[in-house]
Amino acid sequence: MCYALRERIALAETARRLRDDAAGPGRVSAPARLAANIASISLKMAAKRGSMFQYWEKFDLQRLQRELGATAVELASRQEGSEESRRHLVEQSRDFKRSAPEDEE
């Protein structure tokens, strides 16, 4: 059983026990109510911490680095191709301007 789950179970049991130790039938003393609220808040925080831990445990940094590296290589290749296409277009535009007859009015 993982640490976060054990912690959640323990906090839930503490909150239940504090509610059961009330100051009489159907009544809860102020300190017991405060302690139950603190235990409830701690339980919620433990759940968030546990889910965050699970996220980072499953997070595969090496895979992400490989994907980003491949994307960077592809972007660089496309940029080089774009620059080459632009140069070719500029050259074609120059050739067209040279070969086009000038309009005389």
C-alpha positions as CSV (number, residue, x, y, z in Angstrom):
1,M,0.0,0.0,0.0
2,C,1.5,3.4,-1.0
3,Y,2.3,6.0,1.6
4,A,-0.3,8.5,0.5
5,L,-3.1,5.9,0.7
6,R,-2.0,4.8,4.2
7,E,-1.9,8.5,5.3
8,R,-5.4,9.1,3.9
9,I,-6.8,6.1,5.7
10,A,-5.2,7.1,9.0
11,L,-6.5,10.7,8.7
12,A,-10.0,9.4,7.9
13,E,-10.0,7.1,10.9
14,T,-8.8,10.0,13.1
15,A,-11.6,12.2,11.9
16,R,-14.2,9.5,12.5
17,R,-12.8,8.8,16.0
18,L,-12.9,12.5,16.9
19,R,-16.6,12.7,15.8
20,D,-17.4,9.6,17.9
21,D,-15.7,11.1,21.0
22,A,-18.3,13.8,21.1
23,A,-19.3,15.7,24.3
24,G,-22.5,13.7,24.5
25,P,-25.1,12.0,22.3
26,G,-25.4,14.0,19.1
27,R,-23.1,16.8,20.3
28,V,-19.5,17.5,19.4
29,S,-17.3,19.6,21.6
30,A,-15.5,22.6,20.1
31,P,-12.0,21.1,20.4
32,A,-13.2,17.8,18.8
33,R,-15.0,19.7,16.0
34,L,-11.8,21.7,15.4
35,A,-9.7,18.6,15.4
36,A,-12.1,16.9,13.0
37,N,-11.9,19.9,10.7
38,I,-8.1,19.9,10.8
39,A,-8.1,16.1,10.1
40,S,-10.5,16.6,7.1
41,I,-8.3,19.4,5.7
42,S,-5.3,17.2,6.2
43,L,-7.0,14.4,4.4
44,K,-7.8,16.6,1.4
45,M,-4.2,17.9,1.3
46,A,-2.9,14.3,1.5
47,A,-5.1,13.3,-1.4
48,K,-3.8,16.2,-3.5
49,R,-0.2,15.4,-2.6
50,G,-0.8,11.8,-3.4
51,S,-2.2,12.5,-6.8
52,M,0.6,15.0,-7.5
53,F,3.1,12.3,-6.5
54,Q,1.4,9.8,-8.8
55,Y,1.5,12.3,-11.7
56,W,5.3,12.8,-11.3
57,E,5.8,9.1,-10.8
58,K,4.2,8.4,-14.2
59,F,5.8,11.5,-15.9
60,D,8.4,10.2,-18.3
61,L,11.0,13.0,-18.7
62,Q,13.3,11.0,-21.0
63,R,10.4,10.4,-23.4
64,L,9.5,14.1,-23.4
65,Q,13.1,15.1,-24.0
66,R,13.3,12.7,-27.0
67,E,10.0,14.0,-28.4
68,L,11.1,17.6,-28.0
69,G,14.5,16.8,-29.6
70,A,12.8,15.3,-32.6
71,T,10.5,18.2,-32.9
72,A,13.4,20.7,-32.7
73,V,15.2,18.8,-35.5
74,E,12.1,18.8,-37.6
75,L,11.6,22.5,-37.1
76,A,15.2,23.3,-37.9
77,S,14.9,21.3,-41.1
78,R,11.7,23.0,-42.1
79,Q,13.2,26.4,-41.4
80,E,16.2,25.6,-43.7
81,G,13.8,24.4,-46.4
82,S,11.8,27.6,-46.0
83,E,14.9,29.8,-46.3
84,E,15.9,27.9,-49.4
85,S,12.5,28.2,-51.0
86,R,12.5,31.9,-50.2
87,R,15.9,32.4,-51.9
88,H,14.6,30.4,-54.9
89,L,11.5,32.6,-55.1
90,V,13.5,35.8,-54.9
91,E,15.7,34.5,-57.8
92,Q,12.7,33.6,-59.9
93,S,11.2,37.1,-59.2
94,R,14.4,38.7,-60.4
95,D,14.5,36.5,-63.6
96,F,10.9,37.3,-64.3
97,K,11.5,41.1,-63.9
98,R,14.5,40.9,-66.3
99,S,12.7,38.9,-68.9
100,A,9.3,40.8,-68.8
101,P,9.0,43.5,-71.5
102,E,8.6,46.9,-70.0
103,D,5.3,48.6,-70.9
104,E,5.9,51.8,-72.8
105,E,3.1,54.3,-72.6
